[in-house]
Amino acid sequence: MTQPLEPTLELYANPAARYFAATRPAFLTASLMACLIGLVIAWHGGLAFDIPLALVTLLFALLAHAGVNVLNDYYDALNGTDAQNTERIFPFTGGSRFIQNGVLSLTQTRNFGFSLMTGVAAAGLWLMARTDAQLMYIGLVGLFIGWAYSAPPFKLVGRGLGEFCVTAGILSITVGADFVQRKGFDMTPFVAGLSYALLTANLLYINQFPDRKADMAAGKLHWVARLEVSKARWGYVLIVALAYIWLVASVLVGWLPMMSLLTLFALPLSFKASQELMQHAAQPQRLADAIKLTIAAMMAHGALLSLALIFSKGNT
């Protein structure tokens, strides 16, 4: 299978297509699934389901993720990490390459990213007006994490907090989607969404292996950069273990329906990805299959969890 072509001005001559592609739309499926889980949790709880609110919530989540992607490209261009990344596996690591390949300028990327965040704020205010003012807390947490992830002075990903940011950001989408329907907070979206959020954080974790040398040179010291490769690879296994231990424990104590154990059928994908990483962690150019398996494991887990909640409605 050939590697996808990196973006060029010739490839994206149409401005609309150019800006849409700059959001890295394929990766927005992570937030799409997080939102779906939250909406299914609300439906499973027997709430009166508001479809227009659900659609705006979905737009809110996708805009937020798109804005984070674009701003991350901007700040990684400023610190030089993407420009010096020669071991990237496009399109998974090394950024979108829109700035480095001259498709968008730094200024265009910055303005686009903050425009998307303005859209997020507008959608959030609309949802608050129709639900409850406490939604503001979820929105502010999500916006701060998305911006501070790579922006100075916080640069949270470079301080070893990237996985925490992704986990918290994805979980805020699940909690927010449930909140909009419920018009209040509940423990269930926290419990049900955490395992999926952890597996999403593992995508960031494994993507840092091909980016390791460039990130270290730019002072972006996440855990994969801080640890020796032979030790860092075990972090992936730890995150998988935490995700599934949490899920099984939640079922055993009665927080989630027994049918939620269907998500264990996604575990072999994480196991295979772990094997690939263990074998090729020091050869980052050979990690494409492991990254694809990580994405598949994450999405399969979210889909199976959603189906389990749908089919177990009324049986808990």
C-alpha positions as CSV (number, residue, x, y, z in Angstrom):
1,M,0.0,0.0,0.0
2,T,1.5,3.4,-1.0
3,Q,1.7,6.2,1.5
4,P,-0.7,9.1,0.9
5,L,0.7,12.1,-0.8
6,E,1.5,15.1,1.4
7,P,-0.5,18.2,0.7
8,T,0.5,20.7,-2.0
9,L,-1.0,23.9,-3.5
10,E,-1.6,22.0,-6.7
11,L,-3.5,19.2,-4.9
12,Y,-5.6,21.7,-2.9
13,A,-6.1,24.5,-5.5
14,N,-9.7,24.9,-4.2
15,P,-9.6,27.1,-1.1
16,A,-12.6,25.4,0.5
17,A,-11.1,22.0,0.1
18,R,-7.8,23.4,1.3
19,Y,-9.1,24.7,4.6
20,F,-11.3,21.6,5.1
21,A,-8.4,19.3,4.7
22,A,-6.3,21.4,7.0
23,T,-8.5,20.3,9.9
24,R,-7.4,16.7,9.3
25,P,-11.0,15.5,9.0
26,A,-10.1,11.7,9.2
27,F,-9.0,12.2,12.8
28,L,-12.2,14.0,13.7
29,T,-13.9,10.6,13.9
30,A,-12.3,10.3,17.4
31,S,-14.6,13.1,18.6
32,L,-17.5,11.9,16.6
33,M,-17.3,8.6,18.4
34,A,-16.9,10.3,21.8
35,C,-20.0,12.3,21.1
36,L,-21.9,9.3,20.0
37,I,-21.1,7.5,23.2
38,G,-22.4,10.4,25.2
39,L,-25.6,10.6,23.3
40,V,-26.2,6.9,23.6
41,I,-25.6,7.1,27.3
42,A,-28.3,9.8,27.5
43,W,-30.7,7.7,25.4
44,H,-29.9,4.6,27.5
45,G,-30.9,6.5,30.6
46,G,-34.4,7.0,29.3
47,L,-34.2,10.7,28.7
48,A,-36.4,12.5,26.3
49,F,-34.0,12.7,23.3
50,D,-33.7,16.0,21.5
51,I,-32.4,15.4,17.9
52,P,-31.7,19.1,17.0
53,L,-29.7,19.5,20.2
54,A,-27.8,16.3,19.4
55,L,-26.9,17.6,16.0
56,V,-25.6,20.9,17.3
57,T,-23.7,19.0,20.0
58,L,-22.0,17.0,17.3
59,L,-21.1,20.1,15.4
60,F,-19.7,21.6,18.6
61,A,-17.5,18.6,19.1
62,L,-16.2,18.5,15.6
63,L,-15.5,22.2,15.4
64,A,-13.6,22.0,18.7
65,H,-11.4,19.0,17.5
66,A,-10.8,20.7,14.2
67,G,-9.7,23.9,15.9
68,V,-7.3,22.0,18.2
69,N,-5.8,20.2,15.1
70,V,-5.2,23.5,13.3
71,L,-3.8,25.3,16.3
72,N,-1.5,22.4,17.1
73,D,-0.1,22.7,13.6
74,Y,0.4,26.4,14.1
75,Y,2.3,26.1,17.4
76,D,4.3,23.1,16.2
77,A,5.4,25.2,13.3
78,L,6.5,28.0,15.7
79,N,8.6,25.6,17.8
80,G,10.0,23.9,14.7
81,T,9.2,20.4,15.6
82,D,7.2,19.6,12.4
83,A,9.8,21.3,10.1
84,Q,12.6,19.0,11.3
85,N,10.6,15.8,11.5
86,T,12.2,13.4,9.0
87,E,10.8,10.2,10.5
88,R,7.2,11.1,10.3
89,I,4.6,8.7,9.0
90,F,2.2,10.8,7.0
91,P,-0.8,11.3,7.6
92,F,-0.6,10.0,11.1
93,T,2.4,11.9,12.6
94,G,4.4,15.0,11.9
95,G,1.4,17.3,11.5
96,S,-0.7,18.1,8.5
97,R,2.3,19.5,6.6
98,F,0.2,22.4,5.3
99,I,2.5,25.0,6.6
100,Q,5.8,23.1,5.8
101,N,4.6,22.5,2.2
102,G,3.4,26.1,1.7
103,V,-0.2,25.2,1.3
104,L,-1.2,27.6,4.2
105,S,0.9,30.3,5.8
106,L,1.5,30.6,9.5
107,T,-0.9,33.6,9.7
108,Q,-3.6,31.8,7.7
109,T,-3.3,28.7,9.9
110,R,-3.4,30.8,13.1
111,N,-6.4,32.8,11.9
112,F,-8.3,29.7,10.8
113,G,-7.6,27.9,14.1
114,F,-9.0,30.8,16.2
115,S,-11.9,31.2,13.8
116,L,-12.9,27.6,14.4
117,M,-12.6,28.2,18.2
118,T,-14.9,31.2,17.8
119,G,-17.4,28.9,16.2
120,V,-17.1,26.5,19.1
121,A,-17.8,29.3,21.5
122,A,-20.9,30.4,19.5
123,A,-22.2,26.8,19.4
124,G,-21.5,26.5,23.1
125,L,-23.5,29.6,23.9
126,W,-26.4,28.4,21.8
127,L,-26.4,25.1,23.7
128,M,-26.2,26.8,27.0
129,A,-29.2,28.9,26.2
130,R,-31.2,25.8,25.6
131,T,-29.9,23.6,28.4
132,D,-28.2,24.8,31.5
133,A,-25.5,27.4,32.3
134,Q,-23.3,24.7,33.9
135,L,-22.5,23.5,30.4
136,M,-20.1,26.5,30.4
137,Y,-17.7,24.6,32.8
138,I,-17.4,21.7,30.3
139,G,-16.8,24.1,27.4
140,L,-14.2,26.1,29.2
141,V,-12.3,23.0,30.3
142,G,-12.4,21.7,26.8
143,L,-11.3,25.0,25.2
144,F,-8.5,25.5,27.7
145,I,-7.1,22.0,27.2
146,G,-7.3,22.3,23.4
147,W,-5.4,25.6,23.4
148,A,-2.9,24.9,26.2
149,Y,-2.1,21.5,24.8
150,S,0.6,23.0,22.5
151,A,0.4,26.8,23.0
152,P,2.9,28.7,25.2
153,P,3.3,29.3,28.0
154,F,1.6,26.0,29.0
155,K,2.7,23.6,26.2
156,L,1.2,20.8,28.2
157,V,2.1,18.1,25.7
158,G,5.8,19.0,26.1
159,R,5.5,18.7,29.9
160,G,4.4,15.1,29.8
161,L,0.6,15.9,30.1
162,G,-0.4,15.2,26.5
163,E,-2.1,11.9,27.3
164,F,-3.9,13.5,30.2
165,C,-5.1,16.3,27.9
166,V,-6.4,13.9,25.3
167,T,-8.2,11.8,27.9
168,A,-9.8,14.8,29.5
169,G,-10.7,16.4,26.2
170,I,-12.3,13.3,24.8
171,L,-14.1,12.7,28.1
172,S,-15.4,16.2,28.1
173,I,-17.1,15.6,24.8
174,T,-18.8,12.5,26.1
175,V,-19.9,14.2,29.3
176,G,-21.0,17.3,27.3
177,A,-23.1,15.3,24.9
178,D,-24.9,13.6,27.7
179,F,-25.2,16.9,29.6
180,V,-27.0,18.6,26.7
181,Q,-29.7,15.9,26.7
182,R,-29.9,15.5,30.5
183,K,-29.5,19.2,31.3
184,G,-27.3,18.2,34.3
185,F,-24.3,16.2,35.4
186,D,-24.4,12.4,35.9
187,M,-21.7,9.9,36.8
188,T,-22.5,7.5,33.9
189,P,-20.8,9.4,31.0
190,F,-17.6,9.7,33.2
191,V,-17.6,6.0,33.9
192,A,-18.6,4.8,30.4
193,G,-16.4,7.2,28.5
194,L,-13.1,6.8,30.3
195,S,-12.0,3.6,28.7
196,Y,-12.6,5.0,25.2
197,A,-10.8,8.2,26.2
198,L,-7.8,6.3,27.4
199,L,-7.6,4.3,24.1
200,T,-7.8,7.6,22.2
201,A,-4.9,8.9,24.3
202,N,-2.9,5.8,23.3
203,L,-3.1,7.1,19.6
204,L,-1.2,10.2,20.7
205,Y,1.2,8.0,22.7
206,I,2.1,5.7,19.8
207,N,2.3,8.6,17.3
208,Q,5.1,10.1,19.4
209,F,7.5,7.3,18.6
210,P,8.1,8.5,14.9
211,D,8.1,12.1,16.1
212,R,10.5,11.4,19.0
213,K,13.7,12.8,17.6
214,A,12.2,16.0,16.2
215,D,10.2,16.6,19.4
216,M,13.3,16.1,21.6
217,A,15.3,18.6,19.4
218,A,12.5,21.1,19.8
219,G,12.3,20.6,23.6
220,K,8.9,18.9,23.4
221,L,9.5,16.4,26.2
222,H,6.5,14.1,26.4
223,W,7.0,10.7,28.1
224,V,8.1,8.9,24.9
225,A,10.9,11.6,24.6
226,R,11.8,11.5,28.3
227,L,12.2,7.7,28.5
228,E,14.4,5.3,26.7
229,V,12.5,3.7,23.8
230,S,12.8,0.3,25.4
231,K,11.0,1.6,28.5
232,A,8.6,4.0,26.8
233,R,7.0,1.3,24.7
234,W,5.6,-0.2,28.0
235,G,3.5,3.0,28.4
236,Y,1.3,1.9,25.6
237,V,0.6,-1.5,27.3
238,L,-0.1,0.3,30.6
239,I,-2.7,2.6,29.0
240,V,-4.5,-0.4,27.3
241,A,-4.5,-2.3,30.6
242,L,-5.9,0.7,32.5
243,A,-8.7,1.1,29.9
244,Y,-9.9,-2.5,30.1
245,I,-9.4,-2.9,33.8
246,W,-11.6,0.2,34.3
247,L,-14.2,-1.1,32.0
248,V,-14.4,-4.6,33.5
249,A,-14.4,-3.2,37.1
250,S,-17.2,-0.8,36.1
251,V,-19.3,-3.8,35.0
252,L,-18.4,-5.9,38.0
253,V,-19.6,-3.1,40.5
254,G,-22.7,-2.6,38.5
255,W,-21.9,0.9,37.0
256,L,-22.2,-0.4,33.5
257,P,-24.5,-3.2,32.0
258,M,-23.0,-6.7,31.6
259,M,-23.4,-6.3,27.9
260,S,-20.6,-3.7,28.0
261,L,-18.2,-6.6,28.1
262,L,-18.8,-6.8,24.3
263,T,-16.0,-4.2,24.1
264,L,-13.5,-7.0,25.0
265,F,-13.8,-8.1,21.3
266,A,-11.7,-5.0,20.5
267,L,-8.9,-6.0,22.8
268,P,-7.1,-8.3,20.3
269,L,-6.6,-5.2,18.1
270,S,-4.8,-3.4,21.0
271,F,-2.9,-6.6,21.7
272,K,-1.7,-6.9,18.1
273,A,-0.7,-3.2,18.1
274,S,1.2,-3.7,21.4
275,Q,3.1,-6.5,19.8
276,E,4.0,-4.4,16.8
277,L,5.2,-1.5,19.0
278,M,7.2,-3.9,21.2
279,Q,9.0,-5.2,18.1
280,H,9.5,-2.0,16.2
281,A,9.6,0.8,18.8
282,A,13.2,1.6,17.8
283,Q,12.3,1.5,14.1
284,P,9.6,4.2,14.0
285,Q,9.2,3.9,10.2
286,R,7.8,0.4,10.7
287,L,5.0,1.5,13.1
288,A,2.4,2.4,10.5
289,D,0.5,-0.9,11.0
290,A,0.6,-0.4,14.8
291,I,-0.8,3.1,14.4
292,K,-3.6,1.8,12.2
293,L,-4.4,-1.0,14.6
294,T,-4.5,1.6,17.5
295,I,-7.1,3.6,15.5
296,A,-9.1,0.4,14.8
297,A,-9.0,-0.7,18.4
298,M,-10.2,2.8,19.6
299,M,-13.1,3.0,17.1
300,A,-14.1,-0.7,17.6
301,H,-14.1,-0.2,21.4
302,G,-16.3,2.9,21.1
303,A,-18.7,1.3,18.6
304,L,-19.1,-1.9,20.6
305,L,-19.7,0.1,23.8
306,S,-22.3,2.2,22.1
307,L,-24.1,-0.9,20.7
308,A,-23.9,-2.6,24.2
309,L,-25.7,0.4,25.7
310,I,-28.3,0.5,23.0
311,F,-29.1,-3.2,23.2
312,S,-29.1,-3.3,27.0
313,K,-31.6,-0.4,27.4
314,G,-34.4,-1.5,29.8
315,N,-32.4,-4.6,31.0
316,T,-30.4,-2.8,33.7
